[in-house]
Amino acid sequence: MKIDQEFGVDVPVERAWQALTDLEALAPCMPGAELTGVEDDVYKGRVKVKVGPVVSQFAGTARFVKRDDDAHIAVISAAGKDTRGAGTPPRRSTRGCAPRAWARS
């Protein structure tokens, strides 16, 4: 599955890039997510997801496989496992920042 989302924020591109690549600061912004440790360039964490009556918990890792701070492009590879034993396939997230003129309302 591919999810593609774009949004604008009223901050300089450097500040937005800093926020999008600070995984330690981003984790608490995701409901149910918790960063449990960082070793070298590997971030460890867990997330609890509830969809209707079904609750699942996953533990896993994420790391930057590509990060170009000048071009504002990063690729994050993540892998996790359901804490009850079922595996899940690895995921990839690509993010980027670009200056853009946004209309203010």
Phi, psi and omega in degrees: 000140177242128176245126182237122182222141178226140177209160180247149176227148184269061177219159176299148183303323180298321179291319178297318179298317179301317181292318182290339181254004177265085185297329178294324179280331181284326184308314181293345179281344181262116181305131178086357183263147178214128174276125185255351178172161176224124177233117185056245181252016181252124179261130179250143180194183177214158180215141177248124184240133178238123175236106186061229181276356184266126178241129177234148176236135181234145173235141182189193182227158175216149176205153176283121174265341174211137177209114179241097184292334178286319180272351181060050177228135177218146175238126180246130176255132181227145177218144180208177181216139174299132184295347176272001174116338181286136180275163175226148180289158178295155180237156175229138178233126176248131179227153180204165179225144176212142177294142181205144178277116180252135178286138175262142177259000000 
